[in-house]
Amino acid sequence: MGRLAALYRSSIGKKILMAVTGAFLFLFVVLHLLGNLKVFQGPDKFNAYAEFLREVGAPILGHGQLLWAFRILLLLSVVIHVTAAVQLARMSITARPVRYRRPFREPATYASLTMRWGGVIIFAFVVYHLMHFTFGTAHPDFVRESPYHNVVIGFQSTAVVAAYVATMLALGLHLAHGLWSAFQTLGANNTRFNSLRRVFAVSVAALITLGNIAIPISVIAGIVQ
């Protein structure tokens, strides 16, 4: 137990926690996108998918219980991920209390430079997203029995679509740098494959971003109605 505590207090331990929780959150993002893309198959398929999520675990578990357990696990992962990130940032600052006379900047991508504010944007969006499509408190015409209806009506607003697209772009930048960092943290940092890992991280992030953006754009364009 003492060794685990010591590992957690170290920068390496925090990076491992960020990598593991980040991998779990990444898996959720992928599965969530694949499920949401069923909106292109029409209301019956999409509503059936939404109902399936609520009934997973039946009859042992009640309606929606496993889904809520998964949401709680996701929330814990987010809290651990963000906490570790904040603590790492503080450790980095305290490790060098005296600034260099000439500011030194390591080569960094735009994604890495925007990781912190990107995470804040994504967190705020998740809160709004739950109020919009899960609880319905921020939805203009929420119908609990028809998630497809909620998506179509929810994306009729240009402002909502613009906010959604902007957040997905922030998510894409976050994923691109996060995947790259996870490879390094977990030991896959052979310089011979750096360019391949960069291409992989950016490509996967771009596909996820485009997939998420396609849904609100298709709704407001009248393709999904």
C-alpha positions as YAML, in Angstrom:
chain: A
units: angstrom
residues:
- id: 1
  name: MET
  ca: [0.00, 0.00, 0.00]
- id: 2
  name: GLY
  ca: [2.87, 2.32, 0.85]
- id: 3
  name: ARG
  ca: [4.48, 1.69, -2.53]
- id: 4
  name: LEU
  ca: [1.23, 2.53, -4.33]
- id: 5
  name: ALA
  ca: [0.94, 5.76, -2.36]
- id: 6
  name: ALA
  ca: [4.54, 6.65, -3.18]
- id: 7
  name: LEU
  ca: [3.93, 5.89, -6.85]
- id: 8
  name: TYR
  ca: [0.84, 8.12, -6.86]
- id: 9
  name: ARG
  ca: [2.79, 11.00, -5.31]
- id: 10
  name: SER
  ca: [5.39, 10.77, -8.06]
- id: 11
  name: SER
  ca: [5.06, 12.39, -11.47]
- id: 12
  name: ILE
  ca: [5.34, 8.98, -13.13]
- id: 13
  name: GLY
  ca: [2.42, 7.65, -11.09]
- id: 14
  name: LYS
  ca: [0.25, 10.61, -12.01]
- id: 15
  name: LYS
  ca: [1.14, 10.23, -15.68]
- id: 16
  name: ILE
  ca: [0.19, 6.54, -15.54]
- id: 17
  name: LEU
  ca: [-3.15, 7.45, -13.92]
- id: 18
  name: MET
  ca: [-3.77, 10.02, -16.64]
- id: 19
  name: ALA
  ca: [-2.91, 7.48, -19.33]
- id: 20
  name: VAL
  ca: [-5.15, 4.73, -17.90]
- id: 21
  name: THR
  ca: [-8.15, 6.97, -17.22]
- id: 22
  name: GLY
  ca: [-7.57, 8.68, -20.55]
- id: 23
  name: ALA
  ca: [-7.66, 5.32, -22.32]
- id: 24
  name: PHE
  ca: [-10.95, 4.48, -20.61]
- id: 25
  name: LEU
  ca: [-12.44, 7.85, -21.55]
- id: 26
  name: PHE
  ca: [-11.17, 7.43, -25.11]
- id: 27
  name: LEU
  ca: [-12.92, 4.05, -25.35]
- id: 28
  name: PHE
  ca: [-16.13, 5.68, -24.17]
- id: 29
  name: VAL
  ca: [-15.80, 8.44, -26.79]
- id: 30
  name: VAL
  ca: [-15.40, 5.86, -29.56]
- id: 31
  name: LEU
  ca: [-18.33, 3.70, -28.42]
- id: 32
  name: HIS
  ca: [-20.50, 6.76, -27.83]
- id: 33
  name: LEU
  ca: [-19.82, 7.97, -31.37]
- id: 34
  name: LEU
  ca: [-20.55, 4.57, -32.92]
- id: 35
  name: GLY
  ca: [-23.88, 4.46, -31.11]
- id: 36
  name: ASN
  ca: [-24.80, 8.03, -32.01]
- id: 37
  name: LEU
  ca: [-24.10, 7.40, -35.69]
- id: 38
  name: LYS
  ca: [-27.17, 5.16, -35.68]
- id: 39
  name: VAL
  ca: [-29.14, 8.39, -35.97]
- id: 40
  name: PHE
  ca: [-28.46, 8.13, -39.72]
- id: 41
  name: GLN
  ca: [-30.41, 4.84, -39.75]
- id: 42
  name: GLY
  ca: [-33.62, 6.53, -38.67]
- id: 43
  name: PRO
  ca: [-35.72, 6.90, -35.51]
- id: 44
  name: ASP
  ca: [-36.50, 3.20, -35.00]
- id: 45
  name: LYS
  ca: [-32.85, 2.09, -34.99]
- id: 46
  name: PHE
  ca: [-31.67, 5.03, -32.89]
- id: 47
  name: ASN
  ca: [-34.45, 4.75, -30.30]
- id: 48
  name: ALA
  ca: [-33.89, 0.99, -30.09]
- id: 49
  name: TYR
  ca: [-30.20, 1.60, -29.41]
- id: 50
  name: ALA
  ca: [-31.05, 4.11, -26.66]
- id: 51
  name: GLU
  ca: [-33.49, 1.67, -25.08]
- id: 52
  name: PHE
  ca: [-30.90, -1.10, -25.23]
- id: 53
  name: LEU
  ca: [-28.51, 1.02, -23.16]
- id: 54
  name: ARG
  ca: [-31.16, 1.39, -20.46]
- id: 55
  name: GLU
  ca: [-31.98, -2.33, -20.41]
- id: 56
  name: VAL
  ca: [-28.42, -3.68, -20.28]
- id: 57
  name: GLY
  ca: [-28.08, -5.89, -17.20]
- id: 58
  name: ALA
  ca: [-31.76, -6.87, -17.06]
- id: 59
  name: PRO
  ca: [-33.34, -8.78, -15.43]
- id: 60
  name: ILE
  ca: [-30.67, -8.86, -12.72]
- id: 61
  name: LEU
  ca: [-30.44, -5.07, -12.65]
- id: 62
  name: GLY
  ca: [-33.27, -2.58, -12.87]
- id: 63
  name: HIS
  ca: [-34.03, -0.18, -15.70]
- id: 64
  name: GLY
  ca: [-31.01, 2.05, -16.37]
- id: 65
  name: GLN
  ca: [-29.03, 0.89, -13.31]
- id: 66
  name: LEU
  ca: [-25.99, -0.40, -15.21]
- id: 67
  name: LEU
  ca: [-26.05, 2.70, -17.41]
- id: 68
  name: TRP
  ca: [-25.93, 4.95, -14.35]
- id: 69
  name: ALA
  ca: [-23.16, 2.83, -12.80]
- id: 70
  name: PHE
  ca: [-21.17, 3.36, -15.98]
- id: 71
  name: ARG
  ca: [-21.84, 7.10, -15.86]
- id: 72
  name: ILE
  ca: [-20.56, 7.24, -12.28]
- id: 73
  name: LEU
  ca: [-17.43, 5.34, -13.31]
- id: 74
  name: LEU
  ca: [-16.95, 7.82, -16.13]
- id: 75
  name: LEU
  ca: [-17.32, 10.72, -13.71]
- id: 76
  name: LEU
  ca: [-14.72, 9.21, -11.36]
- id: 77
  name: SER
  ca: [-12.36, 8.74, -14.30]
- id: 78
  name: VAL
  ca: [-12.79, 12.38, -15.29]
- id: 79
  name: VAL
  ca: [-12.15, 13.55, -11.71]
- id: 80
  name: ILE
  ca: [-9.00, 11.40, -11.43]
- id: 81
  name: HIS
  ca: [-7.80, 12.48, -14.88]
- id: 82
  name: VAL
  ca: [-8.27, 16.19, -14.20]
- id: 83
  name: THR
  ca: [-6.87, 15.99, -10.65]
- id: 84
  name: ALA
  ca: [-3.73, 14.23, -11.84]
- id: 85
  name: ALA
  ca: [-3.30, 16.82, -14.61]
- id: 86
  name: VAL
  ca: [-3.61, 19.74, -12.17]
- id: 87
  name: GLN
  ca: [-1.19, 18.13, -9.72]
- id: 88
  name: LEU
  ca: [1.33, 17.48, -12.50]
- id: 89
  name: ALA
  ca: [1.12, 21.12, -13.56]
- id: 90
  name: ARG
  ca: [1.78, 22.26, -9.97]
- id: 91
  name: MET
  ca: [4.70, 19.86, -9.64]
- id: 92
  name: SER
  ca: [6.18, 21.26, -12.84]
- id: 93
  name: ILE
  ca: [5.90, 24.82, -11.52]
- id: 94
  name: THR
  ca: [7.33, 24.09, -8.07]
- id: 95
  name: ALA
  ca: [10.19, 22.07, -9.57]
- id: 96
  name: ARG
  ca: [11.56, 25.28, -11.07]
- id: 97
  name: PRO
  ca: [10.52, 28.19, -8.80]
- id: 98
  name: VAL
  ca: [13.13, 30.49, -10.39]
- id: 99
  name: ARG
  ca: [12.46, 31.31, -14.01]
- id: 100
  name: TYR
  ca: [15.11, 30.98, -16.66]
- id: 101
  name: ARG
  ca: [16.70, 34.26, -17.69]
- id: 102
  name: ARG
  ca: [15.89, 33.43, -21.28]
- id: 103
  name: PRO
  ca: [12.50, 31.70, -21.61]
- id: 104
  name: PHE
  ca: [12.94, 28.21, -22.98]
- id: 105
  name: ARG
  ca: [10.14, 26.49, -24.85]
- id: 106
  name: GLU
  ca: [10.26, 22.87, -25.92]
- id: 107
  name: PRO
  ca: [8.87, 22.12, -29.37]
- id: 108
  name: ALA
  ca: [5.13, 21.68, -28.90]
- id: 109
  name: THR
  ca: [2.11, 21.13, -31.05]
- id: 110
  name: TYR
  ca: [-0.90, 23.43, -31.01]
- id: 111
  name: ALA
  ca: [-2.86, 20.56, -29.42]
- id: 112
  name: SER
  ca: [-0.44, 20.30, -26.48]
- id: 113
  name: LEU
  ca: [-0.55, 24.06, -25.90]
- id: 114
  name: THR
  ca: [-4.34, 24.00, -25.71]
- id: 115
  name: MET
  ca: [-4.75, 20.88, -23.54]
- id: 116
  name: ARG
  ca: [-5.70, 22.77, -20.37]
- id: 117
  name: TRP
  ca: [-8.32, 25.14, -21.72]
- id: 118
  name: GLY
  ca: [-9.52, 22.39, -24.05]
- id: 119
  name: GLY
  ca: [-10.20, 20.17, -21.05]
- id: 120
  name: VAL
  ca: [-12.19, 22.95, -19.37]
- id: 121
  name: ILE
  ca: [-14.29, 23.46, -22.50]
- id: 122
  name: ILE
  ca: [-14.97, 19.73, -22.80]
- id: 123
  name: PHE
  ca: [-15.95, 19.44, -19.13]
- id: 124
  name: ALA
  ca: [-18.37, 22.36, -19.40]
- id: 125
  name: PHE
  ca: [-19.83, 20.85, -22.56]
- id: 126
  name: VAL
  ca: [-20.39, 17.48, -20.89]
- id: 127
  name: VAL
  ca: [-22.45, 19.18, -18.18]
- id: 128
  name: TYR
  ca: [-24.53, 20.97, -20.80]
- id: 129
  name: HIS
  ca: [-24.80, 17.81, -22.93]
- id: 130
  name: LEU
  ca: [-26.28, 15.89, -19.98]
- id: 131
  name: MET
  ca: [-28.77, 18.69, -19.31]
- id: 132
  name: HIS
  ca: [-29.63, 18.79, -23.01]
- id: 133
  name: PHE
  ca: [-30.06, 15.14, -23.99]
- id: 134
  name: THR
  ca: [-30.12, 13.12, -20.74]
- id: 135
  name: PHE
  ca: [-32.13, 15.17, -18.24]
- id: 136
  name: GLY
  ca: [-33.85, 17.47, -20.75]
- id: 137
  name: THR
  ca: [-33.59, 20.56, -18.54]
- id: 138
  name: ALA
  ca: [-31.84, 22.53, -21.30]
- id: 139
  name: HIS
  ca: [-33.91, 21.08, -24.16]
- id: 140
  name: PRO
  ca: [-36.71, 23.11, -25.81]
- id: 141
  name: ASP
  ca: [-38.98, 20.08, -26.38]
- id: 142
  name: PHE
  ca: [-37.66, 17.04, -24.51]
- id: 143
  name: VAL
  ca: [-39.46, 13.72, -25.02]
- id: 144
  name: ARG
  ca: [-37.96, 10.98, -22.84]
- id: 145
  name: GLU
  ca: [-39.44, 8.21, -24.97]
- id: 146
  name: SER
  ca: [-37.88, 9.46, -28.21]
- id: 147
  name: PRO
  ca: [-34.13, 10.21, -28.15]
- id: 148
  name: TYR
  ca: [-34.22, 10.61, -31.94]
- id: 149
  name: HIS
  ca: [-36.77, 13.41, -31.62]
- id: 150
  name: ASN
  ca: [-34.59, 15.05, -28.97]
- id: 151
  name: VAL
  ca: [-31.55, 15.02, -31.26]
- id: 152
  name: VAL
  ca: [-33.44, 16.46, -34.23]
- id: 153
  name: ILE
  ca: [-35.12, 19.22, -32.20]
- id: 154
  name: GLY
  ca: [-32.03, 19.88, -30.09]
- id: 155
  name: PHE
  ca: [-29.90, 20.67, -33.13]
- id: 156
  name: GLN
  ca: [-32.35, 23.07, -34.77]
- id: 157
  name: SER
  ca: [-30.55, 25.97, -33.08]
- id: 158
  name: THR
  ca: [-27.58, 27.42, -34.97]
- id: 159
  name: ALA
  ca: [-26.00, 28.54, -31.68]
- id: 160
  name: VAL
  ca: [-26.22, 25.03, -30.21]
- id: 161
  name: VAL
  ca: [-24.74, 23.49, -33.36]
- id: 162
  name: ALA
  ca: [-21.92, 26.07, -33.40]
- id: 163
  name: ALA
  ca: [-21.11, 25.36, -29.74]
- id: 164
  name: TYR
  ca: [-21.21, 21.62, -30.38]
- id: 165
  name: VAL
  ca: [-18.88, 21.89, -33.40]
- id: 166
  name: ALA
  ca: [-16.44, 24.14, -31.50]
- id: 167
  name: THR
  ca: [-16.35, 21.68, -28.61]
- id: 168
  name: MET
  ca: [-15.75, 18.73, -30.93]
- id: 169
  name: LEU
  ca: [-12.79, 20.59, -32.44]
- id: 170
  name: ALA
  ca: [-11.41, 21.11, -28.93]
- id: 171
  name: LEU
  ca: [-12.00, 17.41, -28.23]
- id: 172
  name: GLY
  ca: [-10.12, 16.50, -31.39]
- id: 173
  name: LEU
  ca: [-7.08, 18.55, -30.33]
- id: 174
  name: HIS
  ca: [-7.28, 17.03, -26.86]
- id: 175
  name: LEU
  ca: [-7.45, 13.48, -28.24]
- id: 176
  name: ALA
  ca: [-4.61, 14.04, -30.70]
- id: 177
  name: HIS
  ca: [-2.21, 15.14, -27.99]
- id: 178
  name: GLY
  ca: [-3.65, 12.73, -25.40]
- id: 179
  name: LEU
  ca: [-3.10, 9.67, -27.59]
- id: 180
  name: TRP
  ca: [0.43, 10.78, -28.38]
- id: 181
  name: SER
  ca: [1.21, 11.39, -24.70]
- id: 182
  name: ALA
  ca: [-0.30, 8.04, -23.68]
- id: 183
  name: PHE
  ca: [2.05, 6.20, -26.05]
- id: 184
  name: GLN
  ca: [5.03, 7.93, -24.48]
- id: 185
  name: THR
  ca: [3.85, 7.37, -20.91]
- id: 186
  name: LEU
  ca: [3.23, 3.66, -21.49]
- id: 187
  name: GLY
  ca: [6.69, 3.18, -22.98]
- id: 188
  name: ALA
  ca: [6.05, 3.33, -26.73]
- id: 189
  name: ASN
  ca: [8.55, 6.13, -27.28]
- id: 190
  name: ASN
  ca: [10.98, 4.64, -29.77]
- id: 191
  name: THR
  ca: [12.07, 7.56, -31.92]
- id: 192
  name: ARG
  ca: [11.94, 5.40, -35.07]
- id: 193
  name: PHE
  ca: [8.16, 5.27, -34.84]
- id: 194
  name: ASN
  ca: [7.46, 8.80, -33.59]
- id: 195
  name: SER
  ca: [6.13, 9.99, -36.94]
- id: 196
  name: LEU
  ca: [3.86, 6.96, -37.28]
- id: 197
  name: ARG
  ca: [2.44, 7.48, -33.79]
- id: 198
  name: ARG
  ca: [1.82, 11.13, -34.58]
- id: 199
  name: VAL
  ca: [-0.01, 10.24, -37.79]
- id: 200
  name: PHE
  ca: [-2.06, 7.60, -35.95]
- id: 201
  name: ALA
  ca: [-3.03, 9.95, -33.13]
- id: 202
  name: VAL
  ca: [-4.00, 12.80, -35.47]
- id: 203
  name: SER
  ca: [-5.89, 10.48, -37.85]
- id: 204
  name: VAL
  ca: [-7.95, 8.85, -35.11]
- id: 205
  name: ALA
  ca: [-8.72, 12.23, -33.52]
- id: 206
  name: ALA
  ca: [-9.76, 13.63, -36.91]
- id: 207
  name: LEU
  ca: [-12.10, 10.70, -37.63]
- id: 208
  name: ILE
  ca: [-13.77, 11.04, -34.23]
- id: 209
  name: THR
  ca: [-14.12, 14.80, -34.65]
- id: 210
  name: LEU
  ca: [-15.64, 14.50, -38.13]
- id: 211
  name: GLY
  ca: [-18.01, 11.77, -36.98]
- id: 212
  name: ASN
  ca: [-19.27, 13.87, -34.07]
- id: 213
  name: ILE
  ca: [-19.61, 17.01, -36.16]
- id: 214
  name: ALA
  ca: [-21.48, 15.17, -38.92]
- id: 215
  name: ILE
  ca: [-24.51, 14.62, -36.66]
- id: 216
  name: PRO
  ca: [-25.48, 18.23, -35.79]
- id: 217
  name: ILE
  ca: [-24.50, 19.45, -39.26]
- id: 218
  name: SER
  ca: [-26.71, 16.81, -40.88]
- id: 219
  name: VAL
  ca: [-29.63, 17.77, -38.64]
- id: 220
  name: ILE
  ca: [-29.46, 21.50, -39.25]
- id: 221
  name: ALA
  ca: [-28.92, 20.85, -42.99]
- id: 222
  name: GLY
  ca: [-32.11, 18.77, -43.11]
- id: 223
  name: ILE
  ca: [-30.39, 15.47, -43.95]
- id: 224
  name: VAL
  ca: [-31.50, 13.96, -40.64]
- id: 225
  name: GLN
  ca: [-35.06, 15.00, -39.83]
...
